[in-house]
Amino acid sequence: MRMLAPCALLLACAPAAAQEPVEITQALLDEIVAAGLPQVRQQAGAGLEHGVRVRISDAHEVERILAQENAPVLRMAAGGEEEARRMAEELAASLASALLAKYAWSSREILVCPENFRVMADVLGRESLRGLPVLRAVVVHELVHAAADQRFDLAGCFAALPDAAAVQAFNAVVEGHAQHVARRVCAELGWSEGFEDYTGSITAPPLALEGEGEGVKLLARNLTSVFAVLYRDGERFVAYLAQEGGDAALERAFREPPASVELVSAPEWYLHPERRPRLLYELDGALDAVAADFPAERWITQRITLASSQLESALAPLSAEEIEPIQRALRQARVLTATGVDQPGERLVAVALMEFAASADAQRYLTTYERLQKARDAIMQEGAVRILEAHYAPLRPPLPQGIALRKTLAVGGQEAPLIAVAAARGSLVVEALVSNWPDYVQEELWALAVRALDSGRDHLRAPADPPADAAAAEPR
C-alpha cells in the first residue's frame, strides 16, 4: 500500500524541491508500467510474469476496498466479526484520502488516485507530490507489492498469522520489501529523486500543525512511529536479510514471518534466534490478568508490540544520549489498550509491560520516566494540547518502587484528567495510565499496575540457563 499518513499522524522531514505538476492519465500510467515492470521483475526475483493491471481510481473506491480487505486481518485484534468490520471501516475512512495508490490483492490490480496527490500536496505543502518523479516511485512501490502477492499470496499470508503482533510484524515485512526493491528499481531507472521525495513525505508534517504547540507535535510523533516501523525498520530488516541470506532469507520472511516487530527492529535475532538474549517473562500471559478487568461486552481492547526504535518518539523530547541506553537495554515490550464500547476513544486505559536486560536498566527507565514527564510539563504550556497542572508522588511501601502522577490537560476547549503510574520489580517495568475518566480513582490504577507486576512474576519463562541477572530481576 502506497500511503501518506493522515494529518494526525505526520512528522517532520526536509522540504522537497518543487516539481512541474503532471496530469495523471491512463496513458501515462501505462508508460510508467512499461518502463518499470521489467526492472521490478528482475529486482524482485519472481512474480509479475503475467503483468498487473494499473488504473485510475478515487478515494471512495479505495475506502470500500480497504474496509473489505482489512476486516479479516483486524478480526484477531477486534475479537469479533462486528467489531472487526467497524474497525476496518473506521481505518478505511481515515486513510482513503491520504493514499496515493493501493495494490488491491482482492482484485489483483493497482489503483492510483490522482486527486489524492493534489490533496496531499496541499496538506503537506509539498508541490513535488504533483510531479512525475513521485508518481513513478509510487507506481514502482505498488508494482513490488503486486509481485510479492503473485509469488507469496499476501491475503493467504495474513490469514495464516496467529495474532495481532504477527500482523503488525508482517505489515513491516511487506512494506519494507516494497521499499527495498523499489529503491533499487528507481536507482536503475534514474528515478531516485522521486523515491526519496515520497519516502520523506510518509512522515512529513502538515502545514496545519504549525503553531499548534508541542503537545500536538508529541502526539503526532508517537503515532507516526508506527509508520516508521513499517517503512524504515521494515526496509532495514529486508536489506539485512538480502545481504546475509539472499533470496532464500527473503522468501523465509514471507513463508515464516517474524512473530513481532521486535524481530523486525533486530533482524539478526530473526535469522539467528540463538543470538537473542533470553527473555525472562511471558508478557502476553502477564497482561491476561489486566485484560480480565475489561470484558469484551463493555470494552474494546487491543494489544501491540512496541519496538525499541519507537522509544525515540515515545521518550521525546529527551536527548538521544538519554534514550539510546534504554533502547539498547529493552528486551521486549507489550501494550494493552482499552476504550469503552459505547464511546470509543473517549476514555482510554493503557498498560505497558517492558522487560529490560537487568534491574539497573529498569531503574534507569523509572528515573528517565519522571524526567520525561516533567520535561513535557515545561514545554506543553501553549497550543491545542496543554498541561494545566501536574502533581507527582513516589510510591510508598508496600507498593513497588515507582512514581505516580496526576495531570490536567486542556484539549481544545475542554479539560481532560490524566493519571499514570510507573513502577519496577527487578527487570520488569509497568507503565499504566487512564485518560479522560474523572471517576477513576488513582489507587485503583496503582492496584492495576501491581497486579500486572504480580502476573509477570507468575509468568516467568523457564530457560535452561537462567540469565545472570535472573535472581536480581525477580526477587521473591
Secondary structure, 3 states (H helix, E strand, C coil): CEECCCHHHCCCCCCCCCCCECCCCHHHHHHHHHHHHHHHHHHHCCCCCCCCEEEECCHHHHHHHHHHHHHHHHHHHHCCHHHHHHHHHHHHHHHHHHEEEEEECCCCEEEECHHHHHHHHHHHCCHHHHEHHHHHHHHHHHHHHHHHHHHHCHHHHHHCCCCHHHHHHHHHHHHHHHHHHHHHHHHHHCCHHHHHHHHHHCCCCCHHHCCCCHHHHHHHHHHHHHHHHHHHHHHHHHHHHHHHHHHHHHHHHHHCCCCCHHHHHCHHHHHCHHHCCCCCECHHHHHHHHHCCCCCCCEEEEEEECCHHHHHHHCCCCCHHHHHHHHHHEEEEEEEEEEECCCCCCCEEEEEEEEECCHHHHHHHHHHHHHHHHHHHHHCCCCCEEEEEEEEEECCCCCCEEEEEEEEEEECCEEEEEEEEEEEECCEEEEEEEECCCCCCHHHHHHHHHHHHHHHHHCECCCCCCCCCHHHHCCC
